[in-house]
Each structure stands twice: as structure tokens, then as C-alpha cells.
Amino acid sequence: MALTDGNPWAALLFKPFSALLPVDFQYVGPWLALCYALMGYFGAQLVETVSPRPVPMVLGGALLALSPVMVGRFGHPTLCAHWLLVALLWLNLRDIPDARTATRSLGLAALFNAIASGTHPYWVAMLMPLTLTLGVRLVWSRKLGPARVAALCAGIAGLDVALFALFGYFGGSGLGAEGFGEFSADLATLVNPMGWSRLLPDLPAAPRQGEGFGYLGAGALLLGVLAGVSVLARLREARTLDWRRVLPAALIVLLMAVFALSSRVTWLGQPVADLGALYAPLTKATNAFRASGRFVWPLHYLLVVGAVLLVVRLWRGVPVVAGAALLVALALQAYDVREEKSALFKPVRFQRLESAAWNALQGSYQHLALFPPHVQWVCRYDEPLVNALAYQAYRMKLTFNSGYASRTPEALTAECHARLPPGGLDASTAYVVLPEHLRPFLDAGAKCGTVEGLPVCVVAGNTDAFAQGLARQPIR
């Protein structure tokens, strides 16, 4: 489950109720709704650190929820949990008056890390550094002793590793994959709409740098300018702010942003620096987190949060100014983001297999296999065919051998080009065979026929109802 880019926590929590749920139940829609609700909530909590007024809290939370980088990930739902980043920024920036609140903050950080561990490993890679910066701030402010903070942070890291192990991230041949240096963020990513803006022009970028998409949005950019103007206009007030509070988090966020640039640093898609020698000793880590461009997200949110908090805090005595600035920024952001580009609005090619002949698989077979297997990034991948067969296997309670996986065993590449399945044909498996691969199956004595226009083969000795159906439309 972990390596299919599914949602391990959701799968685990809903599994006990599978007998009560409809066959076509899905939790992606509720998950996306939850991500938006929590983004707005923690955005409002951040604003409350500088003003308890409901208007700026609502406007600030809504502005964060309209982030282009979040809507841009709809095609990858587990990576829509951007509220986890905002929640960790809230823990880093909020008031911590005593040791009890400090301990509770680390407890909440542990909870958010646990949620991240069962959602997507990239979240843990971003949250754990922000958890450490929270610990640094607690020691720096003398709310907790260094030994206690170190023990608590080690416990949180251990929790992440344990959950990774339980969800299966450490199985197989490793977590590495190609792409580091290409799935990166461009130096201009914060102002490059990449087709998502109605107001600002697109800037050049390299072909695979969509993973490093970090566009702030026209509204957030305007608010950033207004925040800068506010600092100059209310300089005396700005000097009283506790800038040290944000320093640990800001430093680690900047380091993550540097990693987002990868070993091949680009400006408008053109290489400007080669950091290959710097990353050479870290190949295992960089291959595991090959889409380094995603690590620009913490900087994206820190900049938006910083703009919101500065405007609200510096104009706290004149709340109408802060409210007007946030309202204009929110309206501009809502207009600017081209939501029609979202995966939610793209047509989905999905066609169910309709023949009743497939029903005969249930009870007689344990596996449905596409041969050769279709695995994205590794083998030929016919997504409509894979989806149709995978859904049929699900309906028949059979396993299936094809689909999308974020990491795959190296041996799978050889299987993609094999003449027959390794170990020969299996009596408990029904094989959907691509036409150009039928001859080896027939030469091996397989019983092959056509079901709904698809060539299907089983072991010659099978006499079940499905095998008999194949014999009525034989392929020789």
C-alpha cells in the first residue's frame, strides 16, 4: 500500500468496514475536503498568534487554502496534505509560555509526524526537520532542557521509522529511483505560474520541473509587497517584533529550498550551477527523494505565512488596513488561480469490462495477470487497460500484477521482456496476454481464448467454467 502512492492510514482505517461499504467506495474526495478544511484551520491558528480577531483569521486561512501548489497536486492526493507543513509552522511560531505548553507542542509534532508517516514519506522528510527546529526553539527559550528535548525528538524520529517499517516502506530492493537533478525547483519557481495564472505570464522551465512548482499566486505576491511596504511604513513597530522566534524554522526552510534546487541548479530552465560533487556522497538519500523540487513547499508557505502575519501584526492598531489588504489579496488569489487546470476537471478514461464471462474467475482462480506486466516507469503502460483489468480483479477478489508503483524491484525489468512468466504458467492464474506474446503461450500448451476482445490464457489442464468458456472461442 505504501509504495502505490495510496493512502496507508485511510486504507488501514477503512479496511475493517469494507464489508459494510459499497463496492465502488472511494475516500479521495473526503480526503481532499479534509486537507482543505485543515489548511484553513491551521492557517487561522497561525493568524491568531498575532491577532485574535476573526476577520483576519478567516481571510488568512482562506488565502493559504488557495495556494496554487496545493491545487496543483490533485493528481497525487496524498501530496495534498499541505496542512501538515502549516501546522508545523504554527507550532514553531506560536507563543510557548511554559514547559507544559512546550511539551504539548512536541506531542502535537509527534502526532503530525505519525500522520505524515502513513500518508507520504516526503511529508516526514519536511516535518522532521521542522520538529527539530521546534526543539531548538524550546531549548533556546529555556522552556525545556536540552536532554529532554533530545529524548522527545529522538522518540518522534523513532516513531516515524517504526511506522515506515509497519507500512512496508523498507521492503523490496530499495527506495531509490532515477530523476534527482531533473525533478527539481527552478530559481524562479516562486513567480513562475507554469500555466496556472490568469494574470502573470509563464516563464521557461525544464521539462520535469513541474515537481518543483512553487508559484505563490498573484494575491500572495501582492501581499508580500504590502508586507514589505508595511515594514518600512511602521519601522518602529517592526523593530519590536520577536524576529528570533522564526530564525530556526527559517534557516531549515532555506536549507530545504536549496535541496529543492537539486544538483543541477537552473534559472528559467537553463543550468547555472552544478552541485553534483556536493551530493555525490548522498546518492541513497537523493535517489530516495528524487523529486527534490517538492522541498520548496516549506519556503512557499513560510513566505505566505510571513506576509500574512506581518500585515496583520503591524496594522493591529488599525485593523481595517490589515483586513482590506487581506481581502484584496484573497480576491486576487481566487481570480488568479486557474482551477480548471486541476486534475479534478480533466476527463478520466475508465471503461468497465462488461462480459459476464469474467465472473467465472471467482472461486477457481486466485490471480489475474497481464502479460507482460504493465508497470509505469518500468514497462509498457496502457493505463486504460490496466485500470479496467485491475478493477475487474478487485471485483473478483483476485490479485493483479500491473499498475503504478512509486518504487519497483529491479528484477521486474527483465519480466517485462520475458517470453513467459518466470517459473512457467500457474494453474491458479488467468493471463491476459498481449497479441504479440500469444505464440509462446500456445507453444507451451496453454488454453487460450477471447473474452471481451482480450486474449486470455490458462493452463491446459484447467477444466473449470472459465477455462471451458475459453475453449468455446479458442485461439490457436
SVG drawing of the C-alpha trace seen along z (x, -y; Angstrom):
<svg xmlns="http://www.w3.org/2000/svg" viewBox="-23 -55 56 86">
<polyline fill="none" stroke="black" stroke-width="0.4" points="0.0,0.0 2.8,-2.4 4.6,-2.1 1.5,-2.6 1.0,-6.2 -2.2,-5.2 -3.1,-6.5 -1.9,-3.9 -3.7,-5.4 -7.0,-5.7 -6.7,-2.1 -6.0,-0.8 -8.8,-2.7 -11.4,-1.8 -10.4,1.9 -12.4,3.2 -15.5,1.6 -15.0,3.0 -17.9,5.5 -20.3,2.6 -19.1,0.2 -20.3,0.2 -18.1,1.9 -17.3,-1.4 -16.5,-3.3 -13.7,-5.9 -12.1,-8.2 -10.1,-10.5 -12.9,-13.2 -13.4,-13.3 -9.6,-13.3 -9.2,-16.4 -12.0,-18.1 -10.3,-17.3 -7.0,-18.7 -8.7,-22.0 -10.5,-22.2 -7.3,-21.6 -5.4,-24.1 -7.9,-26.8 -8.0,-25.8 -4.2,-25.9 -3.9,-29.0 -6.4,-30.7 -4.4,-29.4 -1.3,-31.0 -3.0,-34.3 -4.3,-34.1 -0.7,-34.1 -0.6,-37.9 -4.3,-38.8 -7.4,-37.1 -9.8,-39.0 -11.9,-36.6 -11.8,-38.6 -8.0,-38.3 -8.1,-34.7 -10.7,-33.7 -9.1,-35.7 -5.6,-34.5 -6.7,-30.8 -8.6,-31.1 -5.6,-32.7 -3.4,-29.7 -6.1,-27.3 -6.0,-28.8 -2.3,-28.1 -1.6,-27.1 0.9,-24.4 -1.8,-22.5 -4.4,-22.6 -1.6,-21.6 -1.2,-18.2 -4.8,-17.0 -3.5,-14.3 -1.4,-13.0 -3.9,-13.1 -1.5,-12.0 0.7,-15.0 -2.3,-17.4 -1.7,-17.2 0.0,-20.6 -1.8,-21.5 0.9,-19.4 3.5,-22.0 1.3,-24.8 0.6,-23.0 4.4,-22.6 5.0,-26.3 2.2,-27.1 4.0,-25.1 7.2,-26.9 5.8,-30.4 3.1,-30.3 3.6,-31.6 5.0,-28.9 4.7,-30.4 5.7,-27.4 7.1,-23.9 3.7,-22.3 2.9,-24.1 6.3,-23.2 5.8,-19.5 2.4,-19.6 3.9,-21.2 6.3,-18.3 3.4,-16.0 1.4,-17.6 4.5,-17.4 4.7,-13.7 1.0,-13.4 1.6,-15.3 4.7,-13.2 2.7,-10.0 0.0,-11.2 2.7,-12.1 4.4,-8.6 1.2,-6.9 0.4,-9.4 3.6,-10.0 7.4,-9.9 8.1,-13.3 6.0,-14.8 8.1,-13.2 11.2,-14.5 9.9,-18.0 8.2,-17.7 11.0,-16.1 13.4,-19.0 10.7,-21.4 10.2,-19.3 13.9,-19.7 13.7,-23.4 10.8,-23.5 13.1,-21.6 15.9,-24.1 13.5,-27.0 12.3,-25.3 15.9,-24.9 16.8,-28.4 13.9,-29.9 14.7,-27.8 11.2,-26.2 12.7,-22.7 16.1,-21.3 18.3,-20.0 18.3,-16.4 14.5,-16.2 14.1,-17.8 16.7,-15.5 14.9,-12.5 11.5,-13.6 12.8,-14.4 14.6,-11.0 11.3,-9.4 9.5,-11.2 12.1,-10.1 11.8,-6.5 8.0,-6.7 8.5,-7.7 10.8,-4.9 8.6,-2.3 5.6,-3.4 7.6,-3.3 8.5,0.3 4.9,1.3 3.6,-0.2 6.2,1.5 8.4,-1.3 11.6,0.7 10.6,3.9 11.9,4.9 15.1,3.9 15.3,0.3 13.7,-3.1 15.9,-4.6 14.9,-5.8 16.1,-8.0 15.3,-11.6 17.3,-13.6 18.6,-16.7 15.6,-16.8 12.5,-16.7 13.8,-20.0 12.7,-23.5 13.9,-26.4 15.3,-29.5 12.3,-31.4 9.7,-28.9 8.0,-31.2 7.0,-33.6 6.6,-31.1 2.9,-30.2 3.6,-27.3 0.2,-27.8 -1.8,-28.2 -2.2,-32.0 -4.7,-34.2 -2.7,-37.3 1.0,-36.5 2.9,-35.1 4.6,-31.7 8.3,-31.6 10.6,-28.9 11.3,-25.8 12.9,-22.4 10.6,-19.5 10.4,-17.7 10.4,-20.7 6.7,-20.6 7.6,-18.7 9.2,-21.9 6.2,-24.0 6.2,-26.7 4.2,-29.6 2.9,-31.9 -0.1,-33.2 -0.8,-36.9 -2.6,-37.5 0.2,-36.2 2.8,-38.1 0.8,-41.3 0.5,-40.7 4.3,-40.1 4.8,-43.6 2.3,-45.1 4.1,-43.4 7.4,-45.0 5.8,-48.4 4.3,-47.9 7.7,-47.2 9.0,-50.4 5.9,-52.4 5.8,-51.1 9.5,-50.6 9.4,-51.4 6.7,-48.8 8.7,-46.3 11.7,-46.6 9.8,-45.4 8.9,-42.1 10.5,-38.9 12.4,-38.0 14.4,-35.3 11.3,-33.2 11.3,-32.4 15.0,-32.0 15.4,-28.2 12.5,-27.4 13.6,-29.9 17.1,-28.5 15.9,-24.9 13.3,-26.0 16.0,-27.8 18.2,-24.6 15.3,-22.6 14.8,-25.1 18.4,-24.7 17.9,-20.9 14.8,-21.6 17.2,-23.1 19.0,-19.7 22.5,-19.1 21.6,-20.9 20.6,-24.4 18.6,-26.2 17.4,-29.7 14.4,-29.8 15.2,-26.2 18.8,-26.8 21.7,-25.3 23.6,-27.9 25.5,-25.7 26.5,-22.1 26.4,-20.8 27.0,-17.2 30.1,-16.8 28.3,-18.1 25.5,-15.5 27.7,-12.6 28.2,-11.1 24.4,-11.3 23.3,-9.2 21.0,-6.9 19.2,-9.8 18.9,-11.8 17.6,-8.8 15.0,-8.1 13.8,-11.7 14.5,-12.2 11.7,-14.8 13.7,-17.3 11.7,-20.2 8.9,-19.4 11.1,-20.7 10.4,-24.3 6.9,-24.0 8.0,-24.9 9.6,-28.1 6.4,-28.8 4.2,-28.6 6.7,-30.4 6.7,-33.3 2.9,-33.4 2.5,-33.0 5.2,-35.7 3.3,-38.1 0.0,-37.5 1.4,-37.8 3.4,-40.9 0.5,-42.8 -1.9,-41.7 0.7,-42.4 2.0,-45.7 -1.5,-47.1 -3.0,-45.6 -3.9,-49.0 -5.6,-49.9 -7.4,-46.5 -9.3,-47.9 -6.0,-48.3 -5.0,-44.7 -8.5,-43.5 -8.6,-45.4 -5.1,-44.1 -6.0,-40.5 -9.4,-40.8 -7.8,-42.3 -5.0,-39.6 -7.6,-36.9 -9.8,-38.1 -6.8,-38.4 -5.6,-35.0 -9.0,-33.4 -9.2,-35.1 -5.6,-34.3 -5.5,-30.5 -6.8,-28.6 -8.6,-25.9 -9.7,-24.3 -6.2,-23.0 -6.7,-20.8 -6.9,-17.1 -10.4,-17.2 -11.6,-18.8 -9.7,-16.5 -11.6,-13.7 -10.9,-10.3 -10.7,-7.4 -12.2,-4.5 -14.2,-1.7 -15.5,1.3 -15.3,4.7 -18.9,5.8 -18.8,9.5 -20.4,12.0 -17.7,14.5 -15.3,12.8 -17.5,13.8 -16.4,17.5 -12.9,16.5 -14.2,16.2 -13.7,19.3 -11.5,21.1 -8.6,18.6 -6.6,16.6 -4.7,14.2 -5.4,12.2 -2.3,11.2 -1.5,9.0 1.4,10.4 3.9,8.9 3.1,6.8 2.4,3.2 4.1,1.1 4.5,-2.7 8.1,-3.9 9.4,-0.3 7.4,1.5 5.0,0.6 2.0,-1.0 -1.5,-1.0 -3.3,-2.9 -6.9,-2.3 -6.3,1.4 -4.5,1.7 -7.3,-0.2 -10.1,1.9 -8.4,5.2 -7.3,4.1 -10.9,3.1 -12.2,6.4 -9.6,8.2 -10.8,6.1 -14.4,7.1 -13.5,10.8 -11.3,10.6 -8.2,11.6 -4.7,10.3 -3.3,8.3 0.2,7.8 0.2,4.4 -0.3,0.8 1.6,-2.2 4.2,-1.9 6.5,-4.7 9.3,-2.1 9.7,1.3 12.1,4.2 15.0,4.2 14.1,7.8 10.8,6.5 12.5,5.0 13.5,8.5 10.0,9.8 8.7,7.0 10.7,8.5 10.3,12.2 8.6,14.7 6.8,16.5 6.2,15.8 9.1,16.8 8.6,20.3 6.2,21.2 2.4,21.0 0.5,21.1 -2.8,23.1 -4.4,20.5 -3.7,17.6 -5.7,16.3 -3.3,14.4 -4.5,11.6 -1.8,11.8 -0.9,9.1 -1.4,10.5 2.3,10.3 3.1,12.6 0.5,15.3 2.7,17.7 5.0,18.7 1.8,19.3 0.4,21.5 3.7,23.3 3.7,24.0 0.3,25.8 -1.8,23.1 -5.6,23.0 -6.3,19.6 -9.5,17.8 -11.1,14.4 -13.0,12.6 -14.4,9.2 -11.9,8.9 -8.9,9.7 -6.8,12.8 -6.8,14.8 -4.9,18.0 -4.9,20.6 -3.1,23.8 -4.2,26.5 -5.3,28.9 -7.8,26.5 -11.4,27.7 -13.3,25.0 -16.2,23.0 -13.9,20.1 -11.5,22.5 -14.5,24.1 -15.6,20.7 -12.2,20.0 -12.5,23.3 -15.7,22.1 -13.8,19.1 -10.3,20.7 -7.2,19.0 -4.8,21.4"/>
</svg>
